């Protein structure tokens, strides 16, 4: 193994220090190794410049229309995060006020999502929605197993029902904890889970149904209230009593402010847990997520650990242990700074830009909208080519050429049973205003003109045919 590693090091390119300049460390021959630790120290300014220069090759975060995560916060938030960068979120006894701010955020979100007792809310911060979703999945699975064993029934074949459009974290959960992932196939005209399909895939071994409030594929909300009502009817008719978890990674910070009448949260009795990403439309840099349960009954006590070696007995039920407290502080700042009306203005502004942008793209000859970024979803939309054969180019060609101007607009195929649908997707976040939207439209027109003139036919590259998982 060591010989193979050395062989790989030997063929990898090495940085050659410019002649006449002082070399960092004690490396011989003026070389700075990239894949092993230097023998000696490097001047901090030199080390900074080396890293800084390489990072210039990264894309511009503000032009990244693929990501859902926040790419801009105001200077006050930046300052708070710098002040809290050294604080470990798990050290609640050493940083009691950071722990208090976390608890306040949980109560604020419980109130926002209509929990019965926001002051005594059950939840915690996480590194993101992936960890939050896994905690919720674990809670549902443990409760299902306990109920089955209490009834003298086998509890070794749990399954979780969800649309094939779920974020990959749910497939990870199913694989890591030996739960069958019942991925409901999509179909033409059905880009996410529906109530009928959810019920059809449930049985006595179903630990829960995952409904997505803001699909990563096209930004649309799944019909949580309809799914809950269909499961109510299933239970009333003698079928299994299946709970619902809402993956509101993006929509949890959108629907309460812009779609206040939409029923999707704890107002629905069948919803037992909700997760959301503070680092998406919660307006915080990555990574911070949140998971809340309806009440203490739905978080099994066996999942809670009481840790006392840090100076005080503190309950913890996150998968990760040490993690930064800065993002939690920034979340509290954002909730305090914006308030309900501020969030509504920011998110509605994003939705207005998305609606205007999708409308202008729809008016371009070759494109058709799959979603429009308006009501019924988060500020994101997907569009496709009306006729790729007639156009002579693919959405993957469009995505590639947009990168020459710095735009990162992902192109991908939908999951199985709808793989013939290849789309481009745009996420409109805080900081992406009408002026940037106009520039994107202008560049998209130039790309279309260039590809039309080139008339390059043919299918997309083989590596571009896989579904996009963000």
Secondary structure, DSSP 4 states (H G I P E B T S, - for coil): -HHHHHHHHHHS--EEPPTTSPPSTT-GGGEE-SSS--SS---HHHHHHHHHHHHTTSPPGGGB-S--S-----HHHHHHHHHTTT-BTT-TTTSHHHHHHHHHHHHHHHHHTT-S-GGG-EEEEESSHHHHHHHHHHHHHHHHHHHHHHTT---S--EEEEETTS-HHHHHHHHHTT-EEEEE--BTTB-S--HHHHHHT--TTEEEEEEEBS-TTT-BBP-HHHHHHHHHHHHHTTS----EEEE-TTGGGTHHHH-TT---STTSTTEEEEEEETTTTT---S--EEEEESSGGGS-GGG-EEE-TTSS-EEE--S--S-BSHHHHHHHHHHHHHHHHHHHHHHHHHHHHHHHHHHHHHHSTTEEES--SSTTB-SEEEEEES-HHHHTS-HHHHHHHHGGGT-B--EEEPSTTSTT-EEEEEE--TT--HHHHHHHHHHHHHHHHHHHHHT--SPPPGGG-SBP--
